[in-house]
Amino acid sequence: MAGTWTQTDIDKLKQAVASGALTVSYAGPPARSITYQSLDAMRSLLAEMVRQVTKPPTFRRFAFSKGFDPPSGSGSGGGL
């Protein structure tokens, strides 16, 4: 499920960490229960989940050309 975490998953894991429970049930699909090895493992996963869910969107700037290149030269327009 890595990489497809939701805010609901984060909230469930936070609630489990706060209560000291090592088993968390996730709705899915597929619905499942996971028993973690320790609270430290849960905290580590929680930090990764938060990083993935709150990651700022990546923006890219594109430049397009219509294929027109201005004439090079002295710029005096002594032309055609």
Backbone as a ProteinNet text record, in pm:
[ID]
protein_1_A
[PRIMARY]
MAGTWTQTDIDKLKQAVASGALTVSYAGPPARSITYQSLDAMRSLLAEMVRQVTKPPTFRRFAFSKGFDPPSGSGSGGGL
[TERTIARY]
82.3	0	86.5	214.8	303.9	282.4	277.7	261.2	116.8	23	-117.9	-190.9	-121.8	-180.3	-280.2	-377.9	-477	-471.8	-537.6	-545.1	-616.8	-713.9	-784.6	-688.3	-596.9	-497.2	-406.5	-366.1	-281.6	-354.1	-479.7	-557.8	-571.5	-594.1	-607.1	-475.7	-364.7	-235.2	-202.2	-234.3	-212.4	-292.4	-416.9	-503.4	-445.5	-395.4	-337	-210.9	-124.9	-2.9	-40.3	-138.7	-179.8	-234.6	-300.2	-358.2	-262	-150.4	-53.2	-84.8	-186.7	-222.9	-125	-88.3	3.5	-68.9	-199.3	-276.4	-368.8	-366.1	-448.1	-527.1	-656.1	-740.5	-761.4	-733.6	-751.2	-869.1	-946.8	-1069.3	-1042.2	-939.6	-908	-974.1	-982.1	-960.4	-813.9	-771.6	-847.3	-846.8	-955.1	-962.8	-866.4	-794.4	-696.2	-661.9	-604.2	-550.7	-401.4	-323.4	-178.9	-134.6	-52.4	7.8	153.5	188.3	323.9	413	545	641.3	657.3	646.6	668.6	606.6	596.4	548.1	647.4	777.1	877.9	857.5	824.7	797.4	674.3	575.4	453.3	483.2	562.9	598	679	766.9	846.4	757	665.9	571.9	483.1	438.7	353.3	424.5	551.9	627.8	635.8	657.9	663.8	527.8	421.2	286.4	257.5	291.3	266.5	347.4	473	555.2	491.7	441.8	383.7	252	168.4	36.2	44.4	137.2	145	251.4	306.2	409.9	353.7	420.2	368.1	372.4	276.5	274.8	395.7	437.5	551.4	499.7	554.9	517.1	633.6	601.7	704	665	762.8	738.9	790.1	704.1	740	742.4	831.7	838.6	819.6	735.9	709.2	753.2	797	839	754.4	718.2	641.7	734.7	863.3	958.4	1008.7	973.8	1017.2	1142	1248.3	1371.4	1390.2	1401.1	1421.6	1555.5	1562.9	1687.2	1800.1	1916.7	2031.6	2104.3	2182.9	2254.5	2261.1	2280.7	2301.3	2172	2061.3	1934.4	1888	1953.1	1912.6	1802.3	1765	1652.3	1679.6	1797.4	1829.5	1800.6	1705.3	1632.2	1620	1506.9	1469.1	1473.4
-119.3	0	125.4	109	224.6	316	445.3	542.6	578.7	504.5	533.1	563.8	623.1	654.5	768.2	769.1	875.9	941.8	1053	1120.8	1032.9	953.2	861.6	757.9	705.4	609.5	674.3	796.8	869.8	887.4	927.6	948.7	819.3	707.2	578	540.7	560.4	525.4	617.7	746.6	840.1	797.7	757.8	715.5	590.6	497.4	376	407.9	495.3	534	600.5	688	759	663.1	556.8	462.7	351.6	338.7	234.1	101.5	97.4	-26.8	-53.3	-179.4	-215.2	-266.7	-290	-339.8	-230.6	-209.9	-107	-171.9	-139.3	-188.8	-76.6	-107.7	-11.8	-57.3	39.6	8.9	-52.8	-6.1	-65.4	5.3	-46.8	-188.7	-222.1	-335.6	-435.4	-400	-432.4	-409.4	-505.7	-458.1	-542.8	-487.3	-573.8	-534.9	-562.9	-469.4	-484.2	-470.9	-566.3	-559.1	-518.2	-404.4	-349.8	-406.9	-406.1	-463.2	-378.4	-246.3	-157.8	-21.1	58.1	195	276.7	246.3	316.3	289.1	165.4	131.6	206.6	219.1	291.4	440.1	496.6	638.8	665.8	574.2	587.9	584.5	487.4	479.2	603	649.1	767.8	889.2	906	1018.1	1006.5	886.9	865.9	891.5	845.8	867.5	1017.4	1092	1236.5	1303.7	1262.9	1320.7	1296.9	1176	1143.5	1215.5	1223.1	1283	1435	1495.8	1641.9	1696.8	1611.9	1654.9	1762.5	1876.8	1982.2	1938.7	1984.9	1947	2001.9	1928.8	1969.7	2049.2	2166	2248.1	2253.7	2249.4	2260.6	2372.5	2446.1	2554.7	2509.6	2522.8	2485.4	2609.3	2612.6	2722	2661	2721.3	2673.1	2777.1	2730.2	2819.1	2789.6	2893.6	2875	2855.4	2844.7	2820.9	2948.4	3064	3190.8	3236.5	3257	3310.3	3451	3550.4	3687.5	3696.7	3784.1	3795.8	3844	3790.9	3835.2	3943.3	4018.6	4125.1	4248.3	4361.5	4484.3	4541.7	4496.2	4546.2	4673.2	4714.6	4838.1	4815.3	4688.8	4659	4691.1	4677.4	4716.1	4608.2	4550.8	4453.4	4393	4380.9	4297.1	4366.4
0	0	0	15.3	20.9	-97.6	-68.9	-175.9	-204.1	-147.2	-171.2	-40.5	52.5	182.3	169.2	256.4	260.7	398.8	410.6	540.1	642.1	597.8	688.1	745.4	661.2	708.5	813.4	787.1	882.4	1014.6	1007.4	1130	1210.3	1142.3	1211.7	1280.3	1211	1269.7	1387	1372.8	1484.9	1606.9	1584.3	1694.5	1762.6	1684.1	1740.5	1820.6	1767.8	1839.5	1972	1968.5	2090	2195.7	2151.3	2247.1	2286.4	2213.4	2243.2	2177.3	2092.5	2023	1909.2	1889.8	1782.4	1657.9	1667.5	1553.8	1503.8	1371.4	1308	1195.2	1187.6	1078.6	977.9	850.7	742.6	657.4	606.7	533.2	395.7	326.7	196.9	81.5	-36.8	-65.9	-76.4	-38.1	38.9	187.4	254.4	398.5	466.7	567.5	633.4	770.7	852.2	982.3	981	1033.5	1038.2	1183.5	1227	1359.8	1341.1	1397.7	1385	1493.7	1470.4	1564.7	1689.8	1672.4	1787	1758.8	1864.2	1846.1	1764.6	1777.1	1696.9	1548	1512.8	1372.8	1323	1408.4	1370.7	1351.5	1440.6	1429.2	1302.5	1269.2	1147.4	1023.7	1020	907.7	903.4	1017.9	1023.3	962.8	993.9	937.8	785.6	735	589.5	524	588.5	535.2	524.3	628.9	629.9	519.2	501.2	393.8	256.9	234.6	104.9	80	182.5	164.5	155.8	228.9	231.6	137.9	53	-41.3	-133.6	-144.6	-231.2	-377.5	-456.6	-597.5	-671.5	-771.3	-852.6	-971.8	-991.7	-1105.5	-1202.7	-1327.3	-1430.7	-1525.2	-1568.6	-1662.9	-1799.1	-1897.4	-2033.3	-2120.6	-2214.8	-2311.9	-2450.4	-2527.7	-2661.6	-2762.7	-2876.1	-2983.2	-3105.8	-3178.8	-3302.3	-3421.5	-3394.6	-3500.9	-3566.9	-3514.2	-3572.7	-3500.2	-3574.7	-3518.2	-3571.8	-3485.5	-3534.2	-3607.9	-3707.3	-3783.1	-3694	-3718.1	-3641.7	-3720.3	-3653.8	-3721	-3635	-3698.3	-3624.2	-3567.7	-3614.5	-3563.4	-3633.4	-3739.7	-3806.2	-3908.2	-3931.5	-4018.7	-4164.3	-4210.7	-4345.9	-4447.4	-4449.6	-4507.8	-4638	-4678.5	-4789.7	-4916.7
[MASK]
++++++++++++++++++++++++++++++++++++++++++++++++++++++++++++++++++++++++++++++++

